[in-house]
Amino acid sequence: MHAYVGAQIAAEHGLSQEIVDIIRKHTGAGLDQEDVRELGLPPGDYMPRTLEEKIVAHADNMVSDNRVVVHQFSVDKLRAKGADRGAVRIEMLHQELSQLYGRDLDTILGLIGEYPKLKGVRV
């Protein structure tokens, strides 16, 4: 429900519909209508369609708590929960965005490290 609630909060604070949609659609690689029913979410579109929606969704898949992970981490997590459709969607989104990037996005972990230091952020 966090993506739905977050989108509602963003809308209530006057954020653009594009931002509200990014927030609502960022879970996994999107939620299909079967997922929406199973999770008890209000009917709606929860699948990332724009490039921006896809990038945010996949960036979320590649971060766990405060560390950067390879996409397989999220795939394995979903498979362990029996969410095979979601795991397949993450794999497909990873392939699509890696192709656009020009190399496997998992290589980002090697570039920035598992615990990247963020400029201007105190931890």
ZIZI-V627452 format. One record per residue. N is the residue number from 0. RES is the residue in one letter. OMEGA is omega in whole degrees, 0 to 359 (* if undefined). NEAR is the number of other C-alpha atoms within 10 Angstrom. Layout:
[[N,RES,OMEGA,NEAR] [N,RES,OMEGA,NEAR]]
This chain:
[[0,M,187,13] [1,H,180,10] [2,A,178,17] [3,Y,181,20] [4,V,178,12] [5,G,178,14] [6,A,179,21] [7,Q,179,17] [8,I,179,14] [9,A,179,18] [10,A,180,15] [11,E,179,10] [12,H,173,9] [13,G,176,11] [14,L,182,13] [15,S,179,10] [16,Q,179,12] [17,E,179,12] [18,I,178,16] [19,V,179,20] [20,D,178,24] [21,I,181,24] [22,I,182,24] [23,R,188,27] [24,K,188,25] [25,H,185,25] [26,T,180,22] [27,G,172,24] [28,A,182,29] [29,G,178,24] [30,L,177,23] [31,D,184,16] [32,Q,176,15] [33,E,176,10] [34,D,182,15] [35,V,179,17] [36,R,182,12] [37,E,182,9] [38,L,179,11] [39,G,178,10] [40,L,173,14] [41,P,179,10] [42,P,179,9] [43,G,180,13] [44,D,181,15] [45,Y,181,23] [46,M,177,21] [47,P,182,25] [48,R,180,14] [49,T,178,11] [50,L,181,11] [51,E,178,15] [52,E,181,22] [53,K,180,23] [54,I,181,18] [55,V,179,19] [56,A,183,24] [57,H,175,25] [58,A,178,17] [59,D,178,19] [60,N,186,23] [61,M,174,23] [62,V,177,17] [63,S,187,13] [64,D,182,8] [65,N,181,9] [66,R,177,12] [67,V,181,22] [68,V,173,21] [69,V,185,18] [70,H,181,21] [71,Q,177,16] [72,F,180,14] [73,S,177,22] [74,V,181,20] [75,D,179,14] [76,K,179,13] [77,L,179,18] [78,R,179,14] [79,A,178,11] [80,K,182,9] [81,G,181,11] [82,A,184,14] [83,D,179,15] [84,R,178,15] [85,G,179,21] [86,A,178,23] [87,V,179,15] [88,R,178,17] [89,I,178,23] [90,E,182,16] [91,M,179,13] [92,L,178,21] [93,H,179,24] [94,Q,181,15] [95,E,183,13] [96,L,176,17] [97,S,179,15] [98,Q,178,12] [99,L,180,11] [100,Y,179,10] [101,G,173,8] [102,R,183,12] [103,D,181,14] [104,L,177,19] [105,D,179,16] [106,T,178,12] [107,I,178,15] [108,L,179,16] [109,G,181,10] [110,L,185,9] [111,I,180,12] [112,G,182,13] [113,E,179,16] [114,Y,183,12] [115,P,175,12] [116,K,181,11] [117,L,180,9] [118,K,176,6] [119,G,180,6] [120,V,176,6] [121,R,180,6] [122,V,*,5]]
